């Protein structure tokens, strides 16, 4: 346990808070085994859906641009 988290609380609630929140985060930060599982999960859970969303948004913008270009090209409007 690092020194800065020792002042979090010495009572029952402070120990519970440290055990439930701070200690797992410190263990995760100290994990230097070279496992890339966490990074792969973050990429799979966040980055890939965002890539598909951006691809869909580009398609929508392209359709909108083509619609505006079509309306502007009419000579009698």
N, C-alpha and C positions, 0 to 999 in steps of 0.2 A: 504494500500500500504506500503510495507516495505521500509526502508530507502535506501537500496542499489540500488533499482530501480528508485529512485527519480532523480538520476543524468543522466538518460537515455536520457533526452532531454525535454526541457520545451516548445518547439515550437509545432506547429501543427503536424509535422511529428513524434515527440517524443510521443505525446499523442496518436496518431493513432497506433504507434508501441506497446506502452504499452497496449492499449485496445485490439489489435488483437493478441498479442503473450504472453506477460508476465502475464497479469491478469488472463487469463484462466488457465495457468499453475499453478499459485499460488492458484487459487480456487480448482483445481484438487488436489493439494498437501494438502490443508487444509481439504478436504472432509474426515471426520472420522465417517461417519454414519455406517460403517461396510458393505457397499455394496461390493459384490465380483464380480459384473458384469464386471468390467474392466478386472479383472484377468481371468475370464472365457473366455472373448472375446480374450484376448491375447493367452491363451492356445488353444482355438479353431482355431484361425487364423494362429498361427505360429507353436505350438508344435505338434499338430495332423498331419498336412501335413508333417512335418519333420519326424515324426515317420514312416509314410507310405513310405516316400522316403528312409529312412535307411533300412526298411524291404526289399524294392525292390533292393537296392544296395547290401545287403547281399545275396540275391538270385543270382544276377549277378556274384558276387565274387565266390559263391559256384559253379555256372556253369562253370566259367572260371577255377577254380581249378580242377574240374572233367575233363575238356577238357585237361588240361596240364597233369594230372595223366594218362589219357588214352594214350596220345602220348608218354609219357615216358615209359609206359609199353610195347610198341611194341619192340620186340627183334631185329628187323632188321633195326632200324633207327639209 
